[in-house]
């Protein structure tokens, strides 16, 4: 073949190659789906779904207006109260100052009798007594006789001695008493102490 005939085929081959390339491009375009995927369902290059990976955590939509936020577990801390500065502390006793409510009142004492009965010379009932463990003058000793609803009393002023407080002698005139048995009690009272003897009996003739 001559050189002139070989040069005449080159344009024909070049044109045929361009035609085949154009046809291949048209075929690829025709096979692509309208949603951007090819006929096999794979995402087309450059589509937004290409960046997703299997390790991404699932999205719960909480950032959107209709999403449901993940539950939050609340924790609580117990509060302790501390007394205010300068507040009085009652020590749990419940009474102001925690003191004894009866500390300011008269203390209880024991009253004893030394003798009692009818005195013929004075025609009266007489009784003597003292308060043990107390030394103070100016208290009042009272002899009280009761019988059948009738109550009669006589008093004397106490006198302090070396170891006790003495009532001296307390008497009740016989003219105020009917004959018979009378129940008697000798009691003592002052600004600091009070008490009474056990009940005893005196006989008025």
Secondary structure, 3 states (H helix, E strand, C coil): CCHHHHHHHHHHHHHHHHHHHHHHHHHHHHHCCCCCECCCCCECCCCHHHHCCCCCCCCCCCCCCCCCCCCCCCCCCCCCCCCCCCCCCCCCCCCHHHCCCCCCCCEECEEEEEEEEEECCCCEEEEEEEEECCCCCCCEEEEEEEECCEEEEEEEECEECCCEEEEEEEEEEHHHCCCEEEEEEEEEECCCEEEECCCEEEEEC
